[in-house]
C-alpha cells in the first residue's frame, strides 16, 4: 500500500509555532437536544454502516463551508469537517484554491484540508486515496464521539468514499453507468444550490474579489518558486487560476484575458458539479436541496433592511441554515 504524504498536524512545544484554537464562550446557545444527539449518533466501535455522517455538497461558491461552520457553532457543537474538495486537499495556494481560513473555521477541526504534499512517485491525490483516508478520518472522528461532516464540491471524491463497491477503473460520471445506492455509512445529504444566472454572476464577482485579495501575488510567488509546468499538469497545478496565469506569466495572454478565462472556467466547473449532483439524485441518492439564490442575490446588491443591514444574512438563516439544521436534526434523531 502506498504511503500518503501528509503534513504533520502535531503541535510544537515551541509556543511560537503552536496553533491555538479558541471558541468564543457564551455567544451561541446550544439546545439540549443537540448535545444528546451528538453523543447517541456517534458512539464508538460501531459497524461502519451504523455510522452517521452528514454530506454538504454543491457547486463552488454556494456556501458549503459557511453552512458547515454555522451548523457547528449554532446547533451541533460536536462536528468535525472532512474536506472533499480534490484541489483543496493539496498544501499551498490557499487564496487561489479558496480554502477556508483558520479564523473562518471558528475552532472547528478540519481534516484533509491542505494536508497532502505531492511527491514525484505520488503526484496526485486520487479518489481511491480519498476513499481510504476519508474512511480512516471518519473512524477517528466517530471514536471521539463526534459527527463527521463531509464538505466539498468534488462529487467524484464523495462517491468514491461512500459507495460499498468502488471501481477506480472508471469514472461513474463519465461512463454513465448506473449509480450505486448501497452506501458504507448512513448518510444525510444537503445540497446548497442557486439558480445558474445568479450563481454565475456571483462567481464572476468572487473571482474579482480573489484577484483583489492577493491571489495574483500568491500565484506570482508560486511560479517564481516552482517554475512552469511541462506538457502535463498534476495536483494543485490543475487548480483554476494556475494554468490561466501561467499563460499570462509566459507572455501568451494579457492579465484581463487570464481573469476572463478564470471566470469562464469557474462557471463551467459549477455547471459540471450541479450535473453530477443531479445524476446522483436521479440515481436514487436522497439529496435534499436548500436554495441560496436569494442570499447570493442580496450579497451582490445594495438593498438594506431595517437597521441598515444587508438582507443576505436574513435570507441565509431562513432559507439555508434553518432548513439544513432541521434536516440534520431529524437525521440524527432517527434510529
PLY file of the C-alpha trace (Angstrom):
ply
format ascii 1.0
element vertex 335
property float x
property float y
property float z
element edge 334
property int vertex1
property int vertex2
end_header
0.00 0.00 0.00
1.32 3.42 -0.91
2.14 5.71 1.96
0.44 9.06 1.55
2.49 12.16 2.27
0.63 14.43 4.67
1.88 17.46 6.50
2.25 16.88 10.22
-0.69 18.08 12.28
1.08 17.78 15.62
1.76 20.96 17.55
5.20 22.07 18.55
6.26 22.54 22.15
7.66 25.86 20.98
4.71 28.18 21.64
5.73 30.48 18.80
4.93 27.66 16.36
1.85 26.30 18.12
-1.63 26.81 16.72
-4.28 27.52 19.32
-7.99 27.19 18.61
-10.37 29.41 20.54
-14.14 29.02 20.62
-15.83 32.17 21.95
-17.80 31.46 25.11
-21.44 32.31 25.71
-22.03 33.54 22.16
-24.26 30.73 20.93
-26.81 28.74 22.90
-26.59 25.02 22.20
-30.01 23.42 22.66
-30.03 20.43 24.99
-31.17 18.07 22.24
-28.07 18.79 20.15
-25.79 17.54 22.92
-27.81 14.36 23.36
-27.97 13.74 19.62
-24.24 14.24 19.16
-23.47 11.55 21.72
-26.04 8.98 20.60
-25.33 9.40 16.90
-21.61 8.70 17.07
-20.91 6.05 19.66
-17.55 4.36 19.16
-16.77 0.84 17.95
-19.91 0.52 15.84
-20.15 -1.18 12.43
-19.39 1.13 9.50
-22.98 1.05 8.18
-24.24 2.23 11.59
-22.06 5.34 11.50
-23.92 8.51 10.63
-22.29 11.20 8.53
-23.55 14.45 7.04
-22.53 15.38 3.49
-22.73 19.01 2.36
-22.37 19.26 -1.39
-22.97 21.85 -4.09
-21.35 23.97 -6.76
-18.39 26.17 -6.00
-19.34 29.46 -4.36
-22.71 28.41 -2.91
-21.62 28.45 0.74
-20.88 24.83 1.69
-18.08 25.67 4.13
-20.06 28.53 5.66
-23.02 26.22 6.23
-20.88 23.60 7.97
-19.38 26.20 10.31
-22.79 27.76 11.03
-24.27 24.36 11.86
-21.37 23.66 14.21
-21.41 26.99 16.02
-25.19 27.42 16.21
-26.61 23.92 16.57
-24.22 20.95 16.57
-21.05 21.59 18.59
-19.74 18.02 18.11
-18.81 18.44 14.44
-15.50 17.75 12.71
-15.17 18.51 8.99
-13.54 16.33 6.34
-12.74 18.34 3.22
-13.94 16.71 -0.02
-12.58 19.27 -2.47
-9.98 17.49 -4.59
-7.91 20.65 -5.09
-8.11 21.98 -1.53
-6.62 18.74 -0.23
-3.22 19.94 -1.53
-0.90 22.08 0.52
-0.39 25.63 -0.74
-2.13 28.33 -2.80
-4.72 28.98 -0.10
-6.20 32.07 -1.79
-6.26 30.62 -5.30
-7.92 27.40 -4.11
-10.25 29.39 -1.82
-9.51 27.38 1.33
-11.46 28.39 4.42
-9.12 30.38 6.66
-8.18 29.49 10.23
-10.26 32.41 11.51
-13.31 31.35 9.50
-13.08 27.80 10.88
-14.05 29.12 14.35
-12.03 26.39 16.04
-13.82 23.56 14.19
-11.31 20.82 13.40
-10.83 20.27 9.64
-9.28 17.18 8.05
-7.68 16.66 4.61
-7.59 20.41 4.04
-4.20 21.47 2.69
-2.61 18.32 4.15
-1.40 16.44 1.08
2.08 17.19 -0.19
2.74 15.59 -3.60
5.90 13.64 -4.34
7.40 12.51 -7.64
6.16 8.98 -7.03
2.73 10.13 -5.86
1.92 13.46 -7.53
-1.86 13.32 -7.20
-4.43 12.54 -4.52
-6.89 10.21 -6.24
-10.49 9.23 -5.43
-9.11 5.91 -4.16
-6.75 7.81 -1.85
-9.69 9.84 -0.57
-11.74 6.68 -0.01
-9.02 5.26 2.25
-8.02 8.48 4.00
-11.63 9.61 4.44
-12.69 6.30 5.98
-9.75 6.46 8.40
-10.68 10.00 9.48
-14.37 9.08 9.85
-13.41 6.26 12.22
-11.24 8.62 14.25
-13.99 11.24 14.49
-16.69 8.74 15.44
-14.48 7.16 18.09
-14.08 10.61 19.64
-17.86 10.84 19.92
-18.10 13.48 17.19
-20.14 13.84 13.99
-18.24 13.68 10.65
-19.28 16.32 8.13
-18.04 15.73 4.57
-17.86 19.16 2.94
-16.75 20.00 -0.58
-17.62 20.14 -4.25
-15.73 17.14 -5.67
-18.51 14.65 -6.27
-16.09 12.01 -7.57
-14.43 12.04 -4.13
-17.77 11.86 -2.33
-18.90 8.95 -4.50
-15.63 7.06 -4.03
-15.80 7.45 -0.25
-19.41 6.45 0.24
-20.31 3.58 -2.10
-19.82 -0.02 -0.96
-18.40 -1.20 -4.27
-15.99 1.28 -5.79
-14.17 0.62 -9.06
-11.32 3.06 -9.61
-11.06 1.91 -13.21
-13.80 4.18 -14.49
-15.47 7.47 -13.66
-19.14 6.93 -12.88
-19.96 10.41 -14.15
-18.17 9.95 -17.46
-19.23 6.39 -18.19
-22.94 6.95 -17.45
-23.05 3.68 -15.53
-25.89 3.20 -13.04
-25.40 4.97 -9.72
-24.61 2.61 -6.83
-27.08 3.15 -4.00
-25.53 0.79 -1.45
-23.52 3.09 0.81
-20.96 2.31 3.50
-22.48 4.69 6.03
-25.83 6.20 6.99
-25.75 9.49 5.11
-27.61 12.78 5.26
-27.10 14.74 2.04
-27.59 18.52 1.87
-27.20 20.25 -1.49
-26.56 24.01 -1.30
-27.72 25.34 -4.66
-28.58 28.54 -6.53
-30.07 29.16 -9.96
-27.41 29.34 -12.67
-27.74 33.01 -13.77
-27.37 34.27 -10.20
-24.58 31.84 -9.33
-22.61 32.73 -12.47
-22.87 36.44 -11.72
-21.78 35.83 -8.13
-18.84 33.66 -9.22
-17.59 36.41 -11.54
-17.74 38.85 -8.64
-15.92 36.40 -6.37
-13.08 35.99 -8.88
-12.63 39.77 -8.93
-12.54 39.81 -5.13
-9.98 36.99 -5.02
-7.74 38.80 -7.51
-8.02 41.92 -5.36
-7.04 39.94 -2.23
-3.50 38.84 -3.11
-4.36 35.94 -5.44
-2.18 37.43 -8.18
0.75 37.88 -5.79
0.31 34.34 -4.47
0.49 32.92 -7.99
3.46 35.11 -8.90
5.39 33.78 -5.90
4.29 30.23 -6.70
5.68 30.33 -10.24
8.88 32.01 -9.05
9.42 29.10 -6.67
8.03 26.14 -8.63
8.65 27.24 -12.21
6.39 26.49 -15.14
4.89 23.08 -15.85
5.81 20.71 -18.64
3.24 19.30 -21.06
1.19 17.77 -18.23
-0.16 19.29 -15.04
-0.70 17.31 -11.86
-2.21 18.03 -8.48
-2.55 21.63 -7.46
-1.46 22.84 -10.90
-4.96 21.87 -12.04
-6.49 24.49 -9.76
-8.42 27.15 -11.65
-6.17 30.17 -11.79
-2.88 28.31 -12.12
-2.92 27.40 -15.85
-4.56 30.70 -16.78
-1.92 32.82 -15.05
0.87 30.55 -16.20
-0.03 31.65 -19.73
-0.01 35.26 -18.53
3.43 34.99 -16.93
4.72 33.33 -20.10
3.51 36.36 -22.05
0.91 34.44 -24.06
-2.18 36.31 -22.83
-2.97 39.58 -21.05
-4.00 39.96 -17.41
-7.56 40.73 -18.48
-7.67 37.61 -20.66
-6.39 35.47 -17.78
-9.09 36.87 -15.48
-11.79 36.22 -18.09
-10.59 32.63 -18.56
-10.71 32.06 -14.79
-14.29 33.31 -14.68
-15.34 31.16 -17.63
-13.66 28.03 -16.26
-15.21 28.61 -12.82
-18.68 28.82 -14.37
-18.03 25.62 -16.34
-16.89 23.88 -13.15
-20.06 24.92 -11.32
-22.22 23.60 -14.15
-20.41 20.25 -14.10
-20.76 19.97 -10.34
-24.52 20.56 -10.49
-24.95 17.98 -13.27
-23.11 15.37 -11.20
-25.27 16.03 -8.15
-28.40 15.73 -10.28
-27.07 12.45 -11.69
-26.63 11.07 -8.16
-30.04 12.36 -7.12
-31.78 10.87 -10.15
-29.89 7.64 -9.47
-31.55 7.27 -6.09
-29.45 9.22 -3.58
-31.68 11.09 -1.12
-30.15 14.53 -1.64
-32.10 17.39 -0.08
-31.73 20.80 -1.71
-31.57 24.16 0.06
-31.72 27.32 -2.03
-29.08 30.03 -1.61
-30.27 32.09 -4.60
-31.76 34.92 -2.54
-28.65 35.04 -0.36
-26.27 35.38 -3.30
-28.52 37.96 -4.95
-28.57 40.04 -1.78
-24.80 39.78 -1.33
-24.33 41.33 -4.76
-26.90 44.08 -4.19
-27.11 47.24 -2.17
-30.59 46.71 -0.73
-30.92 47.36 3.01
-33.46 46.23 5.60
-34.43 47.73 8.95
-31.34 48.89 10.78
-29.37 49.36 7.57
-28.38 45.69 7.33
-27.98 43.85 4.03
-30.72 41.16 3.83
-28.25 38.44 2.80
-27.85 37.24 6.39
-31.62 37.07 6.90
-32.11 35.08 3.68
-29.23 32.76 4.57
-30.60 31.97 8.02
-34.20 31.50 6.87
-33.65 29.68 3.58
-30.38 27.78 4.08
-29.22 27.48 7.70
-32.51 26.77 9.48
-33.82 24.23 6.91
-30.43 22.48 6.98
-30.44 22.33 10.78
-33.88 20.71 10.73
-32.72 18.15 8.16
-29.65 17.24 10.22
-31.61 17.12 13.48
-34.18 14.72 12.03
-31.42 12.53 10.58
-29.51 12.30 13.87
-32.65 11.52 15.86
-33.64 8.66 13.57
-32.92 5.17 14.86
0 1
1 2
2 3
3 4
4 5
5 6
6 7
7 8
8 9
9 10
10 11
11 12
12 13
13 14
14 15
15 16
16 17
17 18
18 19
19 20
20 21
21 22
22 23
23 24
24 25
25 26
26 27
27 28
28 29
29 30
30 31
31 32
32 33
33 34
34 35
35 36
36 37
37 38
38 39
39 40
40 41
41 42
42 43
43 44
44 45
45 46
46 47
47 48
48 49
49 50
50 51
51 52
52 53
53 54
54 55
55 56
56 57
57 58
58 59
59 60
60 61
61 62
62 63
63 64
64 65
65 66
66 67
67 68
68 69
69 70
70 71
71 72
72 73
73 74
74 75
75 76
76 77
77 78
78 79
79 80
80 81
81 82
82 83
83 84
84 85
85 86
86 87
87 88
88 89
89 90
90 91
91 92
92 93
93 94
94 95
95 96
96 97
97 98
98 99
99 100
100 101
101 102
102 103
103 104
104 105
105 106
106 107
107 108
108 109
109 110
110 111
111 112
112 113
113 114
114 115
115 116
116 117
117 118
118 119
119 120
120 121
121 122
122 123
123 124
124 125
125 126
126 127
127 128
128 129
129 130
130 131
131 132
132 133
133 134
134 135
135 136
136 137
137 138
138 139
139 140
140 141
141 142
142 143
143 144
144 145
145 146
146 147
147 148
148 149
149 150
150 151
151 152
152 153
153 154
154 155
155 156
156 157
157 158
158 159
159 160
160 161
161 162
162 163
163 164
164 165
165 166
166 167
167 168
168 169
169 170
170 171
171 172
172 173
173 174
174 175
175 176
176 177
177 178
178 179
179 180
180 181
181 182
182 183
183 184
184 185
185 186
186 187
187 188
188 189
189 190
190 191
191 192
192 193
193 194
194 195
195 196
196 197
197 198
198 199
199 200
200 201
201 202
202 203
203 204
204 205
205 206
206 207
207 208
208 209
209 210
210 211
211 212
212 213
213 214
214 215
215 216
216 217
217 218
218 219
219 220
220 221
221 222
222 223
223 224
224 225
225 226
226 227
227 228
228 229
229 230
230 231
231 232
232 233
233 234
234 235
235 236
236 237
237 238
238 239
239 240
240 241
241 242
242 243
243 244
244 245
245 246
246 247
247 248
248 249
249 250
250 251
251 252
252 253
253 254
254 255
255 256
256 257
257 258
258 259
259 260
260 261
261 262
262 263
263 264
264 265
265 266
266 267
267 268
268 269
269 270
270 271
271 272
272 273
273 274
274 275
275 276
276 277
277 278
278 279
279 280
280 281
281 282
282 283
283 284
284 285
285 286
286 287
287 288
288 289
289 290
290 291
291 292
292 293
293 294
294 295
295 296
296 297
297 298
298 299
299 300
300 301
301 302
302 303
303 304
304 305
305 306
306 307
307 308
308 309
309 310
310 311
311 312
312 313
313 314
314 315
315 316
316 317
317 318
318 319
319 320
320 321
321 322
322 323
323 324
324 325
325 326
326 327
327 328
328 329
329 330
330 331
331 332
332 333
333 334
